[in-house]
Amino acid sequence: MSVEPRVFIEAPKEKKDKMIKWYGWITIIVLCITPLVFVLLPILMVNTSRIGKILRESITPEKDYISGMVKTANWEIKNEVGMDSVFGELEIEREDNEVVQCSFLKYVGETNKNLPEIKEGDIIEAVGQINEQSEESNVEEEINQEKKGQQEMEGSKFIIKNIRKKNSDKIYTSDPALAVY
């Protein structure tokens, strides 16, 4: 697969929803003054660190660039490991008639569950990373297993970080709009 020149698509900053709200902090403080702290606080800390790790690893680098027409687009909202996510599978036909399989995964909170308005026939530009199916180390295999939104890959798949709809210049980003604290 040929890679086009390096292009950056800057996405506007979004307000992040917090998983632990102000009333959650009150619950944690009350928990700390009871004997249950020895049982429940370690469980809470393990879960929050695991969720934080998943959010950090979901950030895709901007290494590659593709543009073309969307042949198929499937968007849905999933709930995995207690977090909502916007998940999309796209097929993009480039100018050289090569069809590229793409995926989009963004963890979202309660206030920003909007699906991207990208459908069949739209002309788009996208930056992200080409994920080759090859021999991987055990650490990378464990990371890929945690990302349940990314299904089995045949050949290579383009993981989208930012996507721009050319006719409206609307930009969508896969950076998480969710924070633990």
N, C-alpha and C positions, 0 to 999 in steps of 0.2 A: 504494500500500500504506500503510495507516495504521499509525502507530507508537504503541504503548502507553506509559504513563508510565515514567519512568526508574527502573529497579530494578537493584540490584547483587547478584550472586551471588558470594559470596566462597568461593573454593576453597582447601582446605588445601594447604600447601606440600608439594611432593614432593621426595624426594632425587633429585638429578640424577646420572646416570651421566656419567663423563668419557671422552671419546674417546681422550685420551692418558693412559695409565696410568703408574705409577711406572717400570715397565720400559721404557716408551717414552722417558722422559726419559734413561735410561741410554744408550739407542740414539742419541739426539740428541747427548749429550755425547761419546760415542765418535765419532760422525760429525764433530763440530766439531774433533777433533784429527787428522783425516785430510784429505788433499787433496780428497776427494770433497765437502767442505763447500761448495765453490764451485759445484758442479752440483746437488746434492740439497737443500741447505738453502733456496734460493730457491723450488724447486718445493714443498717442504713448507710454507713460509710462505704462498705463494699459495693452496694448497689449504685450509689452516686458516683463512685470512681469508675465503675464499669460503664455507666451511661456517659460520663465525661469522655472516656476513652473512645467509645463508639462515635461520639460527636466529632472529636478531633480527627479520627481516622476517616471520616466521611468527606473531609475536605480534599478535593481533587486538584492537583497542580495544573497549571496552564502550560503544557508542553507542546501540544499539537493543535492544529487548526483545520477545520473542514467547512465547506460551504456547499450549498446545493438545494435541491427541492425535496420536500418531505413526501415520501411515498406512502408510508403508514405512520400513524401516531396513536398510541394507546396511553392514556393518562388515568391514574387512579390514586386514591388515598388509602394507605395501608396503616395498620396499627401493629407494630412489631416491638417486642420487649417493653411495652408500656409507652411507646412514643409513636406519635403519628408521623407519617412521611408521605410526601408526594413522590410517586414513582412513575416513570415514563419509559416506554420502549419506542424507539423511532427507527425508521429506515430512511436514510437520506441518499438520494441519487445525485452524485457529483456531476460536474460538467463533462467529465470523461466517461459518463454512463456507468461508473462503478457504484454499486450499492453498498453502503456502510451501515452496519448495525450499531445503534447507539442506545445508551441507557442514561437516565437522569434520576438521581436520588437526592431528596432534600428532606431533612428532618424539620418538622414545623410544630408550632404550638397551636393553641386554641384560636388565636386571632388571625393567623395567616395561612389558612388551608386552601388558598386559591390555586386552582389548576392552571397551568400555562395555556394561553390561547393559541396554541400551535396545532394546526391540523393538516390533513393531506393537501398538497398543492402549494403550501407556503414555501417561500424562499427564505432560507435561514443561513446564519453564520454561527459556528460554535467553536469554542476553545475547550480543551480538556486534555485527556491523556488516552492514547491507544493502549489497550490492555491486551497483550498478546497471550494466547493460550500456549504455554510452554512448561518446561520443568521449573518448578518453583521450590523454594526452600520451605521447610516446615512452618516457619514463622509466617511467611506470606500466605500459606494455605490456611492457617488458623485465622488470619485477618479476613481472608476472603469468605470463610465459613461464617464469621460473625456478621458480615454484610449480607443478610438474608434477602435484601431487596435486589441484589444482583444475581440473576439466575444463571444456569449453566450456559457456557459460552461455546459457540462453534467458531473456530478460527480466531478472529480478533474482533474486539468490540471497542467502540469509542465511548469513554466515560466522560460525560459532559460536565464542565464546571459552569460556564456561562454560555447562554444561547441568545442570539439577537434575531428577531423577526425583521427582515430587511424592509418590507413595505411600510411598517409602522415604527421601526426603530425601538420597539419594546424589548427590554432586556430582562431575562430571567436568570437567576443564579442558583446553584445547588449548595451554596454555603448554608449551613444550618441556621434556622431562625429560631433556635431554641437554646437555652442555657440552663445549666443545672441550678446555679445560684443567682 
